[in-house]
Amino acid sequence: MSQLDKALRKFEAVEANLVKLEKLWDLLIKNIPNGINFGSNPVYEDACRSYEHILIS
């Protein structure tokens, strides 16, 4: 595999991760509670974990 092929594969992976992060960000924004909230939101918490996982990897 040439250097160019390796670079293109890397760019494609980064692009895919950016798309995932954008979708997760939209989901997070929609699930931020208004006002005081004493309960948990599993959708928000799962999205936070997924977002962090993509950022770390």
JONORFEN-V30941 format. One record per residue. PSI is psi in degrees with one decimal (none if undefined). BURIAL is I if it has 16 or more other C-alpha atoms within 10 Angstrom, else O. D_CENTER is the distance of its C-alpha to the mean C-alpha in Angstrom with 1 decimal. Layout:
# JONORFEN-V30941
psi=<PSI	PSI>
burial=<BURIAL	BURIAL>
d_center=<D_CENTER	D_CENTER>
This chain:
# JONORFEN-V30941
psi=<132.7	165.9	-37.0	-43.2	-42.6	-43.8	-42.2	-40.2	-39.9	-45.1	-39.0	-40.2	-41.6	-42.8	-43.2	-41.2	-37.2	-39.9	-44.1	-44.4	-39.7	-42.5	-42.1	-39.4	-44.6	-42.3	-41.3	-46.5	-41.6	-22.0	10.0	125.3	150.6	125.7	-160.8	134.4	120.8	-8.7	177.5	158.5	100.9	-33.4	-46.2	-45.0	-41.2	-41.0	-38.6	-45.0	-43.3	-42.8	-47.2	-40.4	-43.1	-40.8	-37.5	-34.7	none>
burial=<O	O	O	O	O	O	O	O	O	O	O	O	O	O	O	O	I	O	O	O	I	O	O	I	O	O	O	I	O	O	O	O	O	O	O	O	O	O	O	O	O	O	O	I	O	O	I	O	O	O	I	O	O	O	O	O	O>
d_center=<29.4	29.8	27.9	26.9	25.5	23.5	22.1	21.2	19.4	17.4	16.6	15.6	13.2	11.7	11.8	10.1	7.0	7.3	7.8	4.9	2.9	6.3	6.7	4.6	6.4	9.4	9.5	9.5	12.1	14.1	14.4	15.6	19.2	22.2	24.8	25.4	23.7	25.1	23.3	19.9	17.2	15.7	13.2	11.9	12.3	10.5	7.4	7.9	8.6	5.8	3.5	6.9	7.7	5.7	7.2	10.4	10.9>
